[in-house]
């Protein structure tokens, strides 16, 4: 596994030590790997949101369920 050296704050180092000391993780490396996995997931989620939602949080380019339901109901009425 590649080795990387990073600088962290004393508070971050204490948090890592506490997570290991409390038994939540076997090593400080495990804490950092989990933090990086969570960071990567959050980054990908933000990219997905940017691709799917507009600036106001509304789906861009797609149709909402209410519109699809209204179309279905209109088609059902026409067929009746």
Buried (B, 14 or more C-beta within 10 A) or exposed (E): EEEEEEEEEEEBEEBBEEBBEEEEBEEEEBBBEEBEEEEEEEEEEEEEEEEEEEEEEEEEEEEEEEEEEEEEEEEEEEEE
